[in-house]
Structure formats: structure tokens, C-alpha cells
Amino acid sequence: MNVPLDFRLLITLGSICSLRKEQQRTLQCIYLYIHQDNGKLFIALFIPNNSRVFIGILDSIRENHMPNLNKLLKNECEKRLQKGIDTNLLPINEHQFEVKVDTDIQNIWKRFNKIIANLRENDMETRTLSIYLAMQSNISICDLQSSMLSSLNDYPKVTLSIKDKTNLYKGLDWQRTAARHALQHYANANIILVNMLEQCRYLHIPLGNFPDDPCLFACDLFYARHLIKHNHLLWCSLTDQPDLSGKEQDDYRMLLTADINDQNGNNQHINSTDNIFKNANDEIHSNKQNHPFEINHSGFYPTSCIEFELVDLAICAVLNFQKIHKAEGSNFDLDFGTTVQNPLGGPGVVPSINNTSMTAYDETSQCLPALRLLR
């Protein structure tokens, strides 16, 4: 039910395949680094097995300002060795660099398309080894595969979610900066891949499906697996906001909060000197999209005494309601899962499908089994 197919496969299948221990070192990892910024492009393809590196640079003039790349790579490896990194994870061998500067980006894409397509033919010893690409790029993989590097479709890919800062190439010596950053990422590539592999084993997902936000993805994945294990039906939201299937339109408490926010926003716009009607319309439109159901006026009021009642508690409060009851001297029987007087149907409970009791005063009780699993 509204669950993406790839997420459904990760829930049910996970990573059911594994490599035999006697087949170690039969996969060849090739690292591809791409960064485009301010009309400049730096692309590097690192092949560790034969210690070769192909570099393409897009610049306004064909001038090569590359420093001593082997010396830079050696310095980066020495820094990591001093931190206790294993030698097997670092590219300590001397590499052969092939650098080409071009003023036409299409020539660069054609060159690397040919190199990637002929990866298995570059070295006679690695023809029989399976190849996968570890990619780090600020250009989406879909765009690269569709129009720029179509040869990427021939290989499995693992995305490294490491982002460089913007405006990285705005200096005059941007080629040196680009080379230094590329070699730093290359020195960290195997370290990151090992950490990703350990997390994938814990999550039971393939390495190629490692997400950008593993913590949030792990919560969703484990929760979905537990819900299916306890015969729950899944419904996934396609956005960051929860999909309440129109329930928020029927909840008058949410609508009341939205009206208060609209009034506060309109009052602020009336006091401003900007275009009143335009800003008011923008505020109402943003309220419909963002659903701001929260009012927060921070401050310290020593002469005020108030009495308030809490409703619509957050999920974190619902999950810890047992601690709240313990502090108040009550127990679980006074809250969720208890039968109350039904004003419409008289004494009794609302019958459910499996003839178990369910509260009638709040819809929150209907999702108690799912909250128990989450807790």
C-alpha cells in the first residue's frame, strides 16, 4: 500500500546473498570522483589494482597546474597511518597519473566513457575480476548515466555520500585545490567502504542500497519489519510529512491551531510596510503546505500563574507515558487500552474485528499496537 518497490524488497529480502570466504579479493573496486563548480569540472578515475589514475579537467585555457600528485597522495596516507589506520586500507603504492586539460566538456565525457567502457581490457590480470564503482559526485547519477557517462550502466555502483563545499573552485589555483581534495577522498574511500559494509550487515541491506541518512533509514526499516512481523499493514508517506490521508482536515483541534497561526501571520503583515495582500496570500499558501500546528512564544513570566491542559502529545511523549503515570501514582489501566463509557452507544466498548476491546474516546488508542512495537 503506497510502499516503494525497492523499500519493499529491502524489508522482505534484505541481503540474502553473501560471498564465500574462499572467494576473497575477487572484486575490484574502482573509485570515481566528479566535482563541477562555477563552470569548472574535475573528474578522476582511480584504479587501485594497477595503480593508474585518469584525470580530466575543464578550464577556460589548456594549462596544466597540477602539483606533484604522488607526493600529495603519500602525505595523505602518512597522515592516516599516524592516526592508526590499517595499511591495507590505504593506497600507499606509487600511482601513474594521466592528466588532460580541455576546454570542451564533451571531449572529457567522451574520453571517460571510453575509459570506463574498456576497464576490463586495461589490464590482462584483472579481466576476470568483477568490477564495481565507488562514486562520489555532486552530479546526480541519473544525469550522468543518461547523458554524460552512459558506460556507467555496465557496472554496479556504490554511492559515497560525501559532499564537498560549494564554491570550491573559485580561486586562481583551483586545480591544486581540486587535486588535493580528490586525493583526500581517494585515501578515505576504502575506510568509508569498510564502515558502510559493517552498517549494511547490521541493517541487512545490499551495499549498493546504502542510504544518505543511515540513522533515519534504519529506524524506518526496522520499524517496518517489526510491523509486518506482527501482521500490520504498511502505508508509506512519499514526503517528509506524515501521510494522514485527510485525517488532519477532520480534526478540529488542528484546524483551530491553523486558524490561530493564520491570524498571527496576518497581524504581522498588517503592521509591515510591504505589500499587504501579496504577503498575506503567500502566508496562507505556506500554511496550507507546511501545516504549522505549533505555537511557541519563549519567555520568562515571574508574575504569571497559569493552568493548562495538554492535548495532542508528541509521539515521544506517548512512548514514555508509562513513566508519566509512574510519577503521578497511576498505572497503565487509566490510559490507553481501557474501556470507557461510550456516549453514543451506552455502556460497553466498540467491537473490533477480532472481538477485542478498544477505546471510543480518542483515535489514538487505535494505533496503540503500532506504538508498542515502536517503543
C-alpha positions as CSV (number, residue, x, y, z in Angstrom):
1,M,0.0,0.0,0.0
2,N,1.9,3.0,-1.3
3,V,5.2,1.4,-0.4
4,P,8.0,1.8,-3.0
5,L,9.1,-1.4,-4.6
6,D,12.8,-1.0,-3.6
7,F,11.9,-0.4,0.0
8,R,9.5,-3.4,0.0
9,L,12.4,-5.6,-1.3
10,L,14.7,-4.3,1.4
11,I,12.1,-5.1,4.0
12,T,11.3,-8.6,2.9
13,L,14.5,-9.9,1.2
14,G,17.2,-7.7,2.7
15,S,20.7,-9.0,1.8
16,I,20.2,-12.8,1.4
17,C,23.3,-13.3,-0.7
18,S,26.8,-13.3,0.6
19,L,30.3,-14.1,-0.8
20,R,32.2,-17.2,0.2
21,K,35.2,-16.6,2.4
22,E,37.4,-18.6,0.0
23,Q,36.5,-16.1,-2.8
24,Q,38.1,-13.1,-1.1
25,R,39.8,-10.4,-3.2
26,T,37.8,-11.3,-6.3
27,L,36.0,-7.9,-6.5
28,Q,37.8,-4.9,-8.0
29,C,36.7,-1.5,-6.6
30,I,37.3,1.5,-8.9
31,Y,36.8,5.0,-7.4
32,L,35.3,7.7,-9.5
33,Y,35.3,11.3,-8.3
34,I,33.4,14.1,-10.0
35,H,33.0,17.7,-8.9
36,Q,31.6,20.5,-11.0
37,D,31.5,24.1,-9.8
38,N,31.5,27.6,-11.3
39,G,31.8,26.3,-14.9
40,K,34.8,24.1,-13.9
41,L,35.0,20.4,-13.8
42,F,37.4,17.9,-12.2
43,I,36.9,14.2,-12.8
44,A,39.3,11.5,-11.6
45,L,39.1,7.7,-12.1
46,F,41.3,5.7,-9.7
47,I,42.2,2.1,-10.5
48,P,44.0,0.7,-7.4
49,N,44.8,-2.8,-8.8
50,N,47.2,-1.4,-11.5
51,S,47.8,2.0,-9.7
52,R,46.6,4.1,-12.5
53,V,44.7,7.4,-12.3
54,F,42.9,9.2,-15.1
55,I,42.2,12.9,-14.5
56,G,40.2,15.2,-16.7
57,I,40.0,19.0,-16.1
58,L,37.7,21.5,-17.7
59,D,39.1,25.0,-17.8
60,S,39.0,28.1,-19.9
61,I,42.5,27.6,-21.1
62,R,44.5,24.4,-21.6
63,E,47.1,24.9,-18.9
64,N,48.1,22.1,-16.5
65,H,48.8,23.4,-13.0
66,M,48.8,20.1,-11.3
67,P,51.3,19.7,-8.4
68,N,53.3,16.5,-7.6
69,L,50.3,14.2,-7.2
70,N,52.3,11.2,-5.9
71,K,53.8,13.4,-3.2
72,L,50.3,14.7,-2.2
73,L,48.9,11.1,-2.1
74,K,51.9,9.9,0.0
75,N,51.4,12.8,2.5
76,E,47.7,12.0,2.8
77,C,48.5,8.3,3.5
78,E,51.1,9.2,6.1
79,K,48.6,11.4,8.0
80,R,46.2,8.4,8.2
81,L,48.9,6.0,9.2
82,Q,49.7,8.3,12.2
83,K,46.1,8.0,13.2
84,G,46.3,4.2,13.4
85,I,44.6,3.4,10.1
86,D,45.4,-0.1,8.7
87,T,47.9,-0.1,5.9
88,N,45.7,-2.4,3.8
89,L,43.1,0.3,3.6
90,L,45.4,3.0,2.1
91,P,46.7,3.4,-1.4
92,I,50.4,3.6,-0.4
93,N,51.8,2.4,-3.8
94,E,53.1,4.9,-6.3
95,H,50.5,5.7,-8.9
96,Q,50.7,6.6,-12.6
97,F,48.7,9.8,-13.3
98,E,47.4,10.7,-16.7
99,V,46.2,14.3,-16.7
100,K,44.4,16.0,-19.6
101,V,43.1,19.6,-19.5
102,D,40.4,20.5,-22.0
103,T,38.2,23.5,-22.9
104,D,35.3,21.4,-24.2
105,I,33.3,19.3,-21.7
106,Q,32.1,16.9,-24.4
107,N,35.6,15.8,-25.1
108,I,36.1,15.0,-21.4
109,W,32.9,12.9,-21.3
110,K,33.9,11.0,-24.5
111,R,37.3,10.3,-23.1
112,F,36.0,8.9,-19.8
113,N,33.2,7.0,-21.5
114,K,35.8,5.1,-23.5
115,I,38.0,4.5,-20.4
116,I,35.1,3.2,-18.3
117,A,33.8,1.0,-21.1
118,N,37.2,-0.6,-21.6
119,L,38.1,-1.1,-17.9
120,R,38.2,-4.8,-18.2
121,E,40.7,-4.5,-21.1
122,N,43.1,-2.1,-19.5
123,D,44.9,-4.9,-17.6
124,M,45.2,-8.5,-18.6
125,E,45.3,-9.7,-15.0
126,T,42.0,-8.0,-14.0
127,R,39.9,-9.2,-16.9
128,T,38.3,-11.9,-14.9
129,L,37.6,-9.8,-11.8
130,S,34.2,-8.3,-11.2
131,I,34.2,-4.5,-11.1
132,Y,32.1,-2.2,-9.1
133,L,32.3,1.6,-9.0
134,A,32.5,3.6,-5.8
135,M,31.2,7.0,-6.8
136,Q,31.4,10.4,-5.3
137,S,29.8,13.2,-7.4
138,N,27.9,16.4,-7.0
139,I,26.1,15.5,-10.2
140,S,23.2,13.0,-9.8
141,I,23.9,9.5,-11.0
142,C,20.7,9.6,-13.2
143,D,22.0,12.6,-15.1
144,L,25.5,11.0,-15.5
145,Q,24.1,7.7,-16.8
146,S,21.5,9.3,-19.2
147,S,23.5,11.9,-21.0
148,M,27.1,12.2,-19.8
149,L,28.6,8.8,-18.9
150,S,26.4,6.2,-20.4
151,S,29.0,3.5,-19.8
152,L,28.2,3.6,-16.1
153,N,25.2,1.4,-16.8
154,D,27.5,-1.5,-17.4
155,Y,28.8,-1.7,-13.8
156,P,27.2,-1.8,-10.3
157,K,27.7,1.3,-8.3
158,V,28.1,2.3,-4.7
159,T,27.4,5.9,-3.8
160,L,29.6,7.6,-1.2
161,S,27.5,10.3,0.5
162,I,30.4,12.7,1.0
163,K,29.8,16.3,-0.2
164,D,32.3,18.9,-0.9
165,K,31.6,22.5,0.0
166,T,30.2,24.9,-2.7
167,N,32.4,27.5,-4.5
168,L,35.4,25.1,-4.1
169,Y,36.9,26.1,-7.4
170,K,36.7,29.9,-7.2
171,G,40.4,30.6,-6.6
172,L,43.1,31.1,-9.1
173,D,44.9,27.9,-8.1
174,W,41.7,25.9,-8.2
175,Q,43.4,23.0,-10.0
176,R,45.7,22.4,-7.0
177,T,42.7,22.6,-4.6
178,A,40.7,20.1,-6.7
179,A,43.6,17.7,-6.8
180,R,44.2,17.9,-3.1
181,H,40.5,17.2,-2.3
182,A,40.3,14.4,-4.8
183,L,43.3,12.6,-3.3
184,Q,42.0,13.1,0.2
185,H,38.7,11.4,-0.8
186,Y,40.6,8.7,-2.5
187,A,42.7,8.0,0.6
188,N,39.4,7.8,2.6
189,A,37.5,5.7,0.1
190,N,38.4,2.2,1.5
191,I,37.9,3.4,5.1
192,I,34.4,4.6,4.2
193,L,33.5,1.5,2.3
194,V,34.5,-0.8,5.2
195,N,32.3,1.3,7.6
196,M,29.4,1.2,5.1
197,L,29.8,-2.6,4.8
198,E,29.6,-3.1,8.5
199,Q,26.4,-0.9,8.7
200,C,24.9,-2.8,5.8
201,R,25.5,-6.1,7.6
202,Y,23.7,-4.7,10.6
203,L,20.8,-3.4,8.5
204,H,20.7,-6.5,6.3
205,I,20.7,-4.5,3.1
206,P,23.0,-4.6,0.0
207,L,25.9,-2.3,-0.2
208,G,24.6,-0.6,-3.3
209,N,21.4,0.4,-1.4
210,F,23.2,2.3,1.4
211,P,21.2,5.5,2.0
212,D,22.4,9.0,2.5
213,D,20.9,9.1,6.1
214,P,21.5,5.7,7.5
215,C,20.1,6.5,11.0
216,L,16.7,7.7,9.8
217,F,16.6,4.9,7.2
218,A,17.4,2.3,9.8
219,C,14.5,3.5,12.0
220,D,12.1,3.2,9.1
221,L,13.4,-0.2,8.0
222,F,13.4,-1.9,11.4
223,Y,10.1,-0.4,12.3
224,A,8.5,-1.6,9.0
225,R,9.9,-5.1,9.5
226,H,8.5,-5.3,13.0
227,L,5.1,-4.1,11.9
228,I,5.0,-6.7,9.1
229,K,6.1,-9.4,11.6
230,H,3.1,-8.5,13.7
231,N,0.6,-8.5,10.8
232,H,0.4,-4.8,10.3
233,L,-0.4,-3.2,7.0
234,L,2.1,-0.6,5.8
235,W,1.4,2.8,4.3
236,C,4.4,4.9,3.5
237,S,4.4,8.6,3.0
238,L,6.2,9.9,-0.1
239,T,7.3,13.1,1.6
240,D,8.9,14.1,4.8
241,Q,5.5,14.9,6.3
242,P,3.3,12.1,7.6
243,D,0.5,11.0,5.3
244,L,-2.6,11.2,7.4
245,S,-4.9,10.5,4.4
246,G,-7.0,13.6,5.0
247,K,-7.5,13.0,8.7
248,E,-6.0,16.4,9.6
249,Q,-8.9,18.0,7.7
250,D,-11.4,16.4,10.0
251,D,-9.5,17.2,13.3
252,Y,-11.0,20.4,14.6
253,R,-8.1,20.8,17.0
254,M,-5.6,21.0,14.2
255,L,-7.8,23.4,12.2
256,L,-8.1,25.7,15.3
257,T,-4.4,25.8,15.7
258,A,-4.0,26.6,12.0
259,D,-6.5,29.5,12.3
260,I,-4.6,30.9,15.2
261,N,-1.4,30.8,13.1
262,D,-3.1,32.4,10.2
263,Q,-4.3,35.3,12.4
264,N,-0.9,35.8,13.9
265,G,0.6,35.8,10.4
266,N,-2.0,38.3,9.1
267,N,-1.4,40.7,12.0
268,Q,2.3,40.7,11.3
269,H,1.7,41.5,7.7
270,I,-0.7,44.4,8.5
271,N,2.0,46.0,10.7
272,S,4.6,45.7,8.0
273,T,5.2,48.3,5.2
274,D,5.4,45.7,2.5
275,N,2.7,44.6,0.0
276,I,-0.1,43.5,2.4
277,F,-2.1,41.5,0.0
278,K,0.8,39.7,-1.6
279,N,2.3,38.7,1.7
280,A,-1.0,37.6,3.2
281,N,-1.6,35.3,0.3
282,D,1.9,33.9,0.5
283,E,1.4,33.3,4.2
284,I,-1.9,31.5,3.7
285,H,-0.4,29.4,0.9
286,S,2.6,28.4,3.0
287,N,0.3,27.4,5.9
288,K,-1.6,25.1,3.6
289,Q,1.6,23.4,2.6
290,N,3.6,23.3,5.8
291,H,0.7,22.8,8.3
292,P,2.2,24.8,11.2
293,F,0.4,23.3,14.2
294,E,2.8,24.7,16.8
295,I,2.7,27.9,18.7
296,N,5.8,28.8,20.7
297,H,6.4,32.1,22.5
298,S,9.5,31.6,24.6
299,G,10.0,33.9,27.6
300,F,10.1,34.1,31.4
301,Y,7.0,35.4,33.2
302,P,7.6,35.6,37.0
303,T,4.3,37.3,37.8
304,S,2.0,35.0,35.9
305,C,0.3,31.8,37.1
306,I,-1.5,29.6,34.6
307,E,-3.4,26.4,34.5
308,F,-3.2,24.4,31.2
309,E,-4.3,21.1,29.8
310,L,-2.1,19.1,27.4
311,V,-3.7,17.5,24.3
312,D,-2.2,16.1,21.1
313,L,1.0,15.0,22.8
314,A,4.0,14.2,20.6
315,I,5.0,10.7,19.7
316,C,7.9,10.8,22.1
317,A,5.5,11.6,25.0
318,V,3.2,8.8,24.0
319,L,6.0,6.3,24.0
320,N,7.0,7.4,27.5
321,F,3.5,7.6,29.0
322,Q,4.3,4.8,31.5
323,K,6.9,7.0,33.1
324,I,4.4,9.8,33.4
325,H,1.9,7.5,35.1
326,K,4.5,6.2,37.5
327,A,5.4,9.8,38.5
328,E,1.7,10.6,39.1
329,G,1.0,7.4,41.0
330,S,-1.3,5.9,38.4
331,N,-0.9,2.9,36.1
332,F,-1.4,1.8,32.5
333,D,-5.1,0.8,33.1
334,L,-6.1,4.5,33.3
335,D,-5.0,5.4,29.8
336,F,-4.7,3.5,26.5
337,G,-6.4,0.2,26.1
338,T,-9.1,0.8,28.7
339,T,-12.9,0.7,28.1
340,V,-14.8,3.9,28.8
341,Q,-18.4,5.0,28.7
342,N,-19.5,5.4,25.1
343,P,-21.9,8.5,25.0
344,L,-23.4,7.3,21.7
345,G,-23.7,3.5,22.4
346,G,-24.2,3.5,26.1
347,P,-22.0,1.3,28.4
348,G,-19.7,-1.1,26.7
349,V,-17.0,-1.0,24.2
350,V,-16.6,-0.6,20.5
351,P,-16.3,-4.1,19.0
352,S,-13.3,-4.6,16.7
353,I,-12.6,-7.2,14.1
354,N,-11.1,-9.7,16.5
355,N,-13.7,-9.0,19.2
356,T,-11.1,-7.2,21.4
357,S,-11.9,-4.1,23.4
358,M,-11.0,-0.7,22.0
359,T,-11.4,2.8,23.5
360,A,-14.0,5.1,21.9
361,Y,-12.9,8.5,23.2
362,D,-9.8,9.0,21.0
363,E,-8.5,7.7,17.8
364,T,-5.0,7.5,19.4
365,S,-6.0,4.2,21.0
366,Q,-6.4,2.6,17.7
367,C,-2.7,2.9,16.9
368,L,-1.6,1.6,20.3
369,P,-0.2,-1.8,19.0
370,A,2.0,0.0,16.5
371,L,3.2,2.4,19.2
372,R,4.0,-0.5,21.4
373,L,6.2,-2.0,18.7
374,L,7.9,1.3,18.2
375,R,8.6,1.6,21.9
